[in-house]
Amino acid sequence: MNRLKHLKEQRAAKEARMKAIMDLCENENRNRKPEEKTEWDTLKGEVDGMRDEITALEAQEQIDQRS
């Protein structure tokens, strides 16, 4: 499923950006700035939604393989 691969790649990119925000704050020994918090929260919501869709696509893939 090409869509599954694409979603996983998008999710990985978003998760990498989330990590970069947290790493920057840790390296600078500070909390997230308001814009970083907004970006991180937005990415988290997108990743959670993608996770649900990826799970559904993987389940469908397994069903298709049994058919």
N, C-alpha and C positions, 0 to 999 in steps of 0.2 A: 504494500500500500504506500504509494508515493506521498499521500497526504499525511500519513503517520510519521514518516521520516521528516517531512517538512515541519510538522508541529514539534517534534522532539528537538530539532535544530533551533527553532525559534525559542522554545522553552530554555534550552541550554544558554542561548545568548542573553536572555532576560535574567536568568539566574546568575550568570557571570557578571552582569552589570550590578545586580543586587549585592553580590559579594564585593565588587570593587568599591561600592559606596561604603560598605561596612569596614572594609580594609583601610580605606582612606581615613575614616573617622578614628579607627583604632590607632593607626600610625601617627595621627595628629593628637591622640589622646583627648578626644572631644566627642560630644554627642552630635547626632546628625543636625545639620542646619534645616530650617523649615522646608526649603526646596528639595533637599536630599530625602527628607522624610516623606514628602509628597511623592517624589519619584519612586522611592522604594516601596511605598504602600501601593501605588498604582501597579508597579511591576508584580508585586506579590499577588494582587487580585487577578492579574492576567495569567500568571503562572498557575494559580489555583484552578482557573477556568480551563486552561490548556490541559492540566493534569486529568481533569474529569473527562475531557474529550479524548485524550490519549488512552485512558483506561477503556473507554467505550470502543474505540477503534481496535485496540488489542483484543478485546473480548470478541468482537465481530470477526477479526482475523482468525481466531481459534475456532470459532463456529464454522467459518468458511472452510478451514482445513479439514474438519471432520466430515464435511458434506461430500 
